[in-house]
């Protein structure tokens, strides 16, 4: 940016939320500029090209059948989806034994299945009472928000197997431990997704399908249609209210705008300097919504050899490091790719070790579940999102105890001329790509309405 730029609305962040906000503003006849700190678009969505051809995603990747915003955007951009591979048996490692199973829930024993179903129904009933736009107004919000999910689990699951599976579900969905997240936040999340099963299921759930060519194409093609309005390598350091508008100061120059949309996580939004400073309550909120901890790990093989064994590539393990495994083979069918997540406490521990140590641990887990051949991949790929300076974690932020009841009302509330987007502010499919798109569109509508009201 050689000269000072001007726009009706300046957007901080060229992830899916910021790009969706920009396109919505353009459709409303307003001028926009998108300021991105990285040298790429996509934020927490990122493709990785395999050496032998094909693409895997090292960031967000899945879309599900009720994620209308993400699926609609994909269709609008001319992108196609394909189902996550689920054909064949899944495997589970439990108490040192590996067994095969069919369906979404492993049949450890009938009592565990009964407890899981009872817990699911109870969570769904409770979640239905949580208003999506105002979780703090739920009838039992003060009680639910004082509890962690771990405390609820101790009172509602009585077998080791059911507790293990429910703890695994929380780690897989939030990238954090059940002790770290408020019960009210879990209930809000369940309602936001339309139920507990849509969150955890592969076929028919949040992990149902992938984008051909990789999910980052959603951001790349969105940015292409915005053209020069997207500015890379332009981290916003300071946002100042001049009285007549805003000045956004970046490493690439300054931008003048009437309104701003900050489309990054609450944690990162607090690292921008504001003049005047943000209200203390807003800043305190950002301190109570940390990002999850995720290291996304993939082992690449000449072929998906597990298919010949009648296995889907889906696996669960109580072994302590990798809990959830998926077949992440590209749409072409080769090379074969197994995907595992180091999440929550495991990611915190293994994130401090070397890449070589992580590779050895991940492939060791894969070999226990899928056979000796899994121990010798031709390539290994990983992404530690806590190490990303412009993300500092994945998948999204989550409130701990008392977060919603004490600070929820300021999560989406504009501060002066500044509006907030990002998937953490979504009411539907919060934490997902779909939620990011919805949040961007909502913030754009807010900014446009404020401009019209002030004109």
QUINORDA-V915941 format. One record per backbone hydrogen bond with DSSP energy under -0.5 kcal/mol. NH is the residue of the N-H (numbers start at 1). CO is the residue of the C=O. E is the energy in kcal/mol with one decimal. If there is no record, write none. Layout:
nh & co & e
NH & CO & E
NH & CO & E
//
This chain:
nh & co & e
5 & 254 & -1.7
7 & 256 & -2.1
9 & 31 & -1.8
10 & 259 & -2.3
11 & 33 & -3.1
12 & 261 & -3.0
13 & 11 & -0.7
13 & 35 & -3.0
16 & 42 & -0.5
19 & 15 & -2.4
20 & 16 & -2.0
21 & 17 & -2.1
22 & 18 & -2.2
23 & 19 & -2.2
24 & 20 & -2.1
25 & 21 & -2.3
26 & 22 & -2.1
27 & 23 & -2.1
28 & 24 & -1.1
29 & 26 & -1.6
30 & 25 & -2.4
33 & 9 & -1.5
34 & 229 & -3.5
35 & 11 & -3.3
35 & 33 & -0.5
36 & 34 & -0.6
36 & 231 & -2.9
42 & 14 & -2.6
45 & 42 & -1.5
48 & 56 & -2.7
50 & 54 & -2.7
53 & 50 & -1.6
56 & 48 & -2.5
58 & 46 & -2.3
58 & 56 & -0.5
59 & 46 & -1.0
60 & 44 & -2.4
63 & 209 & -2.1
67 & 64 & -1.9
68 & 66 & -1.8
71 & 67 & -2.5
72 & 68 & -2.4
73 & 69 & -2.1
74 & 70 & -2.4
75 & 71 & -2.2
76 & 72 & -2.4
77 & 73 & -2.0
78 & 75 & -1.3
79 & 74 & -3.3
82 & 210 & -2.2
84 & 208 & -3.0
89 & 310 & -3.0
90 & 101 & -2.7
91 & 314 & -1.9
92 & 99 & -2.5
93 & 316 & -2.5
94 & 92 & -0.6
94 & 97 & -2.8
97 & 94 & -1.5
99 & 92 & -2.4
101 & 90 & -2.4
106 & 104 & -0.5
108 & 106 & -1.8
113 & 109 & -1.8
114 & 110 & -2.1
115 & 111 & -2.4
116 & 112 & -2.7
117 & 113 & -2.2
118 & 114 & -2.4
119 & 115 & -2.7
120 & 116 & -2.5
121 & 117 & -2.4
122 & 118 & -2.1
123 & 119 & -2.7
124 & 120 & -2.5
125 & 121 & -2.2
126 & 122 & -2.5
127 & 123 & -2.9
128 & 124 & -1.8
129 & 126 & -1.5
130 & 127 & -2.1
131 & 129 & -0.7
134 & 131 & -0.6
137 & 134 & -2.4
138 & 135 & -1.8
141 & 138 & -2.1
144 & 140 & -2.8
145 & 141 & -2.8
146 & 142 & -0.6
146 & 143 & -0.7
147 & 143 & -0.7
147 & 144 & -0.5
149 & 178 & -0.9
149 & 181 & -2.2
150 & 178 & -1.7
152 & 148 & -1.7
153 & 149 & -2.5
154 & 150 & -2.0
155 & 151 & -1.1
156 & 152 & -0.9
156 & 153 & -0.7
157 & 153 & -2.0
163 & 159 & -2.2
164 & 160 & -2.5
165 & 161 & -2.2
166 & 162 & -2.2
167 & 163 & -2.5
168 & 164 & -2.4
169 & 165 & -1.9
170 & 166 & -1.8
171 & 167 & -2.4
172 & 168 & -2.6
173 & 169 & -2.1
174 & 170 & -2.9
175 & 170 & -0.6
175 & 171 & -2.0
176 & 170 & -0.5
180 & 177 & -2.0
181 & 177 & -0.7
182 & 399 & -2.2
183 & 144 & -0.7
183 & 147 & -2.8
184 & 144 & -0.9
186 & 182 & -2.0
187 & 183 & -2.5
188 & 184 & -2.7
189 & 185 & -2.4
190 & 186 & -2.5
191 & 187 & -2.5
192 & 188 & -2.8
193 & 189 & -1.7
194 & 190 & -0.6
194 & 191 & -1.0
195 & 190 & -2.8
199 & 195 & -0.8
199 & 196 & -0.6
200 & 196 & -1.5
201 & 197 & -2.8
205 & 202 & -2.1
206 & 198 & -2.8
207 & 201 & -1.7
208 & 205 & -1.6
209 & 63 & -2.3
210 & 82 & -2.8
211 & 61 & -0.5
212 & 80 & -3.0
214 & 211 & -2.5
217 & 214 & -1.7
218 & 215 & -1.8
219 & 215 & -0.5
219 & 216 & -0.7
220 & 216 & -2.8
221 & 217 & -2.5
222 & 218 & -1.1
223 & 219 & -2.6
224 & 220 & -2.1
225 & 221 & -1.6
226 & 222 & -0.6
226 & 223 & -0.8
227 & 223 & -1.2
227 & 224 & -0.5
229 & 226 & -1.5
230 & 227 & -1.7
231 & 34 & -3.3
231 & 229 & -0.6
232 & 230 & -0.5
233 & 38 & -3.1
234 & 36 & -3.3
237 & 235 & -0.6
237 & 249 & -3.0
238 & 249 & -1.4
239 & 273 & -2.6
240 & 247 & -2.8
241 & 275 & -3.2
242 & 240 & -0.7
242 & 245 & -2.4
243 & 245 & -0.7
246 & 257 & -3.4
247 & 240 & -2.6
248 & 255 & -2.9
249 & 238 & -2.9
249 & 247 & -0.6
250 & 248 & -0.6
250 & 253 & -2.3
251 & 235 & -1.0
253 & 250 & -1.2
255 & 248 & -2.0
256 & 5 & -2.9
257 & 246 & -2.0
258 & 7 & -0.7
258 & 8 & -1.2
259 & 8 & -1.7
260 & 417 & -2.0
261 & 10 & -2.5
262 & 419 & -3.0
263 & 12 & -2.2
263 & 261 & -0.9
269 & 265 & -2.5
270 & 266 & -1.3
271 & 268 & -1.6
272 & 269 & -1.1
273 & 237 & -2.6
275 & 239 & -2.4
283 & 279 & -2.1
284 & 280 & -2.9
285 & 281 & -1.8
286 & 282 & -1.7
287 & 283 & -1.1
288 & 285 & -1.8
289 & 286 & -0.8
292 & 396 & -1.6
293 & 175 & -3.2
294 & 292 & -0.6
295 & 342 & -2.7
296 & 383 & -2.3
297 & 295 & -0.6
297 & 340 & -2.7
298 & 381 & -3.3
299 & 338 & -2.3
300 & 379 & -2.9
301 & 336 & -3.2
305 & 303 & -2.1
307 & 304 & -2.0
308 & 305 & -0.7
309 & 306 & -0.7
310 & 307 & -1.9
311 & 306 & -2.3
312 & 89 & -2.8
313 & 89 & -0.6
315 & 325 & -1.9
316 & 91 & -1.9
317 & 323 & -1.8
318 & 93 & -1.8
323 & 321 & -0.6
323 & 341 & -1.0
325 & 315 & -2.5
326 & 339 & -2.5
328 & 326 & -0.7
328 & 337 & -2.9
330 & 335 & -0.6
333 & 330 & -1.9
336 & 301 & -1.4
338 & 299 & -2.3
339 & 326 & -3.0
340 & 297 & -3.1
341 & 324 & -1.4
342 & 295 & -2.6
342 & 340 & -0.5
343 & 321 & -0.6
343 & 341 & -0.7
344 & 175 & -0.6
344 & 293 & -1.8
346 & 343 & -1.3
348 & 344 & -1.8
349 & 345 & -2.3
350 & 346 & -3.0
351 & 347 & -1.8
352 & 349 & -1.3
353 & 350 & -1.4
358 & 354 & -2.3
359 & 355 & -2.7
360 & 356 & -2.1
361 & 357 & -2.2
362 & 358 & -3.1
363 & 359 & -2.5
364 & 360 & -1.5
365 & 361 & -2.1
366 & 362 & -2.4
367 & 363 & -2.3
368 & 364 & -1.8
369 & 365 & -1.7
370 & 366 & -3.0
371 & 367 & -1.8
374 & 371 & -1.7
375 & 372 & -1.9
376 & 373 & -1.4
378 & 300 & -2.8
379 & 300 & -1.2
381 & 298 & -2.9
383 & 296 & -1.7
385 & 294 & -1.8
385 & 383 & -0.9
387 & 384 & -1.4
388 & 385 & -0.9
389 & 387 & -0.6
391 & 388 & -1.9
392 & 385 & -0.5
392 & 388 & -2.6
393 & 385 & -1.6
394 & 292 & -1.6
398 & 290 & -1.7
400 & 288 & -0.9
402 & 145 & -2.4
403 & 400 & -2.0
406 & 402 & -1.9
407 & 403 & -2.1
408 & 404 & -1.7
410 & 407 & -1.6
411 & 408 & -1.9
415 & 418 & -2.3
416 & 414 & -0.6
418 & 415 & -2.2
419 & 260 & -2.9
421 & 262 & -2.5
425 & 422 & -2.1
426 & 423 & -1.6
429 & 192 & -2.0
431 & 423 & -0.9
432 & 429 & -1.8
435 & 429 & -0.9
436 & 432 & -2.1
437 & 433 & -2.0
438 & 434 & -2.2
439 & 435 & -2.7
440 & 436 & -2.1
441 & 437 & -2.0
442 & 438 & -2.3
443 & 439 & -2.5
444 & 440 & -2.1
445 & 441 & -2.1
446 & 442 & -2.0
447 & 443 & -2.6
448 & 444 & -2.6
449 & 445 & -2.3
450 & 446 & -2.3
451 & 447 & -2.2
452 & 448 & -2.3
453 & 449 & -2.3
454 & 450 & -1.6
455 & 451 & -0.8
455 & 452 & -0.7
//
